[in-house]
Amino acid sequence: MPVFFIVVLLLLFLISGLRVLQQYQRGLVFRLGRYHSTRSPGLTWIIPGIERMQIIDVRVVTQDIEPQETMTNDNVPIKVRAVVWYKVINPERAIIEVANFEDAVRQTALTSLRSVMGQHSLDELLKEQEKLSSMLGEIIDKVTEPWGVEVDRVQIKDVEIPQSMQRAMAQEAEAHREKRARIIKAEAEHDAALKLTEAAAKMAHMPMAMELRRMQMLTEVGAEQNTMTIVMMPSEFVSAASALVRLADKATGDVG
């Protein structure tokens, strides 16, 4: 019987030291409080009571950064939200070098976000978010590198500006659109004036062309308004028309 109990206790002792690590996990083994080794995924065993294992997830983690109220370089109060993607590349450093690496990354992102936003104007923040996000990621990664944490990406998620500033920006955008519309209209009128000037110069040397254009215009007006129009014809135009009629009649008579 004593042998049986010893075997059972030995089996319990061995089983209690078994650990299973997933593919995305690493196990840091501490022996009597001192770091001993890092275990890879799979089945592993530690000495119960002497060794302790702390499991670290090495997958990419998404960390939302709560809204931060700050002041831009041109003294505009804004509220900025951001997202940080990071992962542990050195589990030993992430546990030994910093007390809580997750909170440390979040606090670093908060302070860096306020610092970067305060160095740029509102226009830069609205137009160059990708550039500022990249700059922010480099700053955070430089701080977290000694902790064994790598920042994959930082993205500015949202920028809130005061209502009064939104109205001012809307008015400015409307003024720019109106200015552009007026410029386009003025350019169109300028081009039309040039074309009319060219046409007038050509018609000045061709009186018949002027009269034909006038007749065409009157025909269009009469068709649209459905009215009778009385036109005073120049004598030169009537004489030319009469001559054409006589020539046509003569040609018809000769044929007959």
C-alpha positions in Angstrom: 0.0 0.0 0.0 2.7 2.6 0.8 4.3 1.9 -2.6 0.9 2.5 -4.2 0.5 5.8 -2.5 4.0 6.9 -3.5 3.3 6.0 -7.1 0.0 7.9 -7.1 1.7 11.0 -5.5 4.5 10.8 -8.0 2.0 10.7 -10.9 0.1 13.6 -9.5 3.4 15.5 -9.1 4.3 14.8 -12.7 0.8 15.7 -14.1 0.6 18.9 -12.1 3.7 20.2 -13.9 2.4 19.6 -17.4 1.5 22.7 -19.5 0.2 23.0 -23.0 1.1 26.1 -25.0 -0.9 27.2 -28.1 0.8 28.1 -31.4 0.4 31.8 -30.6 1.8 31.5 -27.0 5.2 31.5 -25.4 5.9 30.4 -21.8 8.4 32.2 -19.6 9.7 29.8 -16.9 10.9 31.3 -13.6 12.8 29.0 -11.2 12.8 30.2 -7.6 12.0 33.7 -8.9 14.7 33.9 -11.5 14.1 33.8 -15.2 15.2 30.4 -16.5 13.9 29.8 -20.1 11.2 30.5 -22.7 9.2 27.5 -23.8 7.8 27.0 -27.3 4.3 25.9 -28.3 3.3 22.4 -27.5 3.4 20.2 -24.4 6.0 21.2 -21.8 6.7 20.4 -18.1 7.8 22.5 -15.2 8.9 21.5 -11.7 5.8 22.1 -9.5 6.6 24.3 -6.5 10.0 25.3 -7.8 9.2 26.7 -11.3 6.5 29.0 -12.4 5.3 29.7 -16.0 3.9 33.0 -17.3 2.2 32.7 -20.7 2.6 35.5 -23.2 0.4 36.0 -26.3 2.6 37.0 -29.3 -0.2 37.8 -31.7 -0.9 41.3 -33.0 -3.0 43.2 -30.5 -5.4 46.1 -31.3 -5.4 48.8 -28.7 -8.0 51.6 -28.9 -6.7 54.9 -27.6 -9.5 56.9 -25.8 -10.2 60.4 -27.1 -7.6 62.9 -26.2 -8.4 66.6 -26.0 -5.5 68.7 -27.1 -4.6 72.0 -28.8 -3.2 72.2 -32.3 -0.3 74.4 -33.3 -2.7 77.1 -34.5 -4.6 77.1 -31.2 -7.6 75.1 -32.2 -9.1 72.7 -29.5 -9.6 69.2 -30.9 -10.4 65.7 -29.7 -8.5 62.9 -31.4 -9.0 59.1 -31.4 -6.4 56.6 -32.6 -5.8 52.8 -32.8 -2.5 51.1 -32.2 -1.6 47.6 -33.5 1.4 46.0 -31.7 2.8 42.6 -30.9 5.4 41.1 -28.5 8.6 40.0 -30.3 10.6 39.4 -27.1 8.5 37.8 -24.3 11.4 38.0 -21.9 11.8 41.7 -22.1 8.0 42.3 -22.2 7.8 40.7 -18.7 11.1 41.6 -17.1 11.7 45.1 -18.4 8.3 46.6 -17.7 5.6 45.9 -15.1 2.6 45.9 -17.5 3.6 46.2 -21.1 0.0 46.6 -22.3 -0.7 49.6 -20.1 2.7 51.0 -20.9 2.0 50.9 -24.6 -1.4 52.6 -24.1 0.1 55.3 -21.9 2.9 55.9 -24.4 0.4 56.2 -27.3 -1.6 58.7 -25.2 1.3 61.0 -24.5 2.7 60.7 -28.0 -0.7 61.4 -29.6 -1.0 64.7 -27.6 2.6 65.7 -28.4 2.3 65.1 -32.2 -1.1 66.8 -32.5 0.2 69.9 -30.7 3.1 70.3 -33.2 0.8 70.6 -36.2 -1.9 72.8 -37.5 -5.5 71.8 -38.0 -5.2 71.8 -41.8 -2.2 69.5 -41.6 -4.1 67.2 -39.2 -7.1 67.0 -41.6 -5.1 66.7 -44.8 -2.1 64.6 -43.8 -3.5 62.0 -41.4 -1.5 59.1 -43.0 1.7 61.0 -42.6 1.0 61.9 -39.0 -0.1 58.3 -38.3 3.2 57.0 -39.6 5.1 59.6 -37.6 3.2 58.6 -34.5 3.9 54.9 -35.0 7.6 55.6 -35.3 7.7 57.6 -32.1 5.8 54.9 -30.1 7.8 52.0 -31.6 11.1 53.8 -30.6 9.8 53.9 -26.9 8.5 50.3 -26.8 11.4 48.7 -28.5 13.4 48.1 -25.3 10.4 46.4 -23.9 10.4 43.8 -26.6 7.2 45.2 -28.2 6.9 46.1 -31.8 4.4 48.6 -33.1 3.0 47.5 -36.5 0.8 50.4 -37.2 -0.9 53.5 -35.8 -4.0 55.0 -37.4 -5.7 58.3 -36.4 -9.3 57.1 -36.2 -11.3 60.3 -35.7 -10.8 64.1 -35.3 -13.5 66.1 -33.6 -13.5 69.9 -33.9 -15.8 72.5 -32.2 -19.1 73.3 -33.8 -18.1 76.9 -34.3 -15.0 75.9 -36.2 -17.1 73.5 -38.3 -19.4 76.3 -39.3 -16.4 78.6 -40.1 -14.8 75.8 -42.3 -18.1 75.2 -44.1 -18.4 78.9 -44.9 -14.8 79.0 -46.1 -15.4 76.0 -48.3 -18.6 77.6 -49.7 -16.7 80.8 -50.4 -14.0 78.9 -52.3 -16.7 77.1 -54.4 -18.4 80.4 -55.2 -15.1 81.9 -56.2 -14.3 79.0 -58.5 -17.8 79.2 -60.1 -17.4 82.9 -60.8 -13.9 82.4 -62.3 -15.2 79.6 -64.6 -18.2 81.8 -65.6 -15.9 84.8 -66.3 -13.5 82.6 -68.4 -16.5 81.3 -70.4 -17.7 84.8 -71.1 -14.2 85.9 -72.1 -14.0 83.0 -74.6 -17.5 83.7 -75.9 -16.5 87.4 -76.4 -13.4 86.4 -78.3 -15.4 84.2 -80.6 -18.1 86.9 -81.2 -15.3 89.4 -82.0 -13.8 87.1 -84.6 -17.2 86.4 -86.1 -18.0 90.2 -86.2 -14.7 90.9 -87.9 -15.4 88.3 -90.6 -19.0 89.5 -91.2 -17.8 93.1 -91.5 -16.2 92.2 -94.8 -19.2 90.1 -95.9 -22.4 92.2 -95.6 -24.5 89.3 -97.2 -23.3 87.0 -94.4 -24.5 89.5 -91.8 -27.9 89.6 -93.4 -28.2 85.8 -93.7 -27.3 85.5 -90.0 -29.9 88.1 -89.2 -32.5 86.2 -91.2 -31.6 82.9 -89.4 -31.9 84.6 -86.1 -35.4 86.0 -87.0 -36.5 82.5 -88.2 -35.4 81.0 -84.8 -37.3 83.7 -82.9 -40.4 83.2 -84.9 -40.4 79.5 -84.5 -39.9 79.7 -80.7 -42.5 82.5 -80.0 -45.0 81.4 -82.7 -45.5 85.0 -83.8 -45.5 87.0 -87.0 -42.4 89.1 -87.5 -42.1 92.1 -89.9 -38.5 92.6 -91.1 -37.1 95.7 -92.8 -34.8 94.4 -95.5 -31.8 96.5 -96.8 -32.1 97.6 -100.4 -28.9 95.9 -101.3 -30.2 92.6 -100.1 -33.5 93.1 -101.9 -31.7 94.0 -105.1 -29.4 91.0 -104.9 -32.4 88.8 -104.3 -34.3 90.2 -107.2 -31.4 89.7 -109.5 -31.2 86.1 -108.5 -34.9 85.7 -109.2 -34.6 87.2 -112.7 -31.6 85.0 -113.5 -33.6 82.0 -112.4 -36.6 83.0 -114.5 -34.4 83.6 -117.5 -32.7 80.3 -117.2 -36.2 78.6 -117.0 -37.4 80.4 -120.1 -34.3 79.4 -122.1 -34.8 75.8 -121.2 -38.5 76.0 -122.2 
